[in-house]
Amino acid sequence: MPKVRDALRILDERLRDATLYRYEMPPATFAAQGDDSGHWVSAAAVEPLSVEPVGDLLIALAEANVELRVMPRLGELWRRVVLESTLSFSGTRLRNAQGQEEFEAIGREWEARQRGAPG
């Protein structure tokens, strides 16, 4: 288990060393993107009402009851989310993950299913 412990230690260090900021935006010009992905966009430029550091991310995540999972690869999880779940999803940050070919193949399969083609 040394590899797992090392990975968890590195993750812990990165989460504790990172500074994440919470931006409070004026809601007037924002609208849901319309696809149930949870993305809200504004067609107009806006200035934040406030900007504040979140603080210790591990504590903030625990207080928000967020479950973190350490996975060697995201491909199988992404396959289940995209192809087997009825929930809305977004893969906005997957471009930063390893295994781009696998994500692209899953995306092509999802698109084929949307067109009614066999997966």
Buried (B, 14 or more C-beta within 10 A) or exposed (E): EEEEEEEEEEEEEEBEEEEEEEEEBEEEEBEEEEEEEEEEEEEEEBEEEEEEEBEEBBEBBEEEEEEEEEEEEBBEEBBEBBEEEEEEBEBEEBEEBEBEEBBEEBBEBBEEEEEEEEE
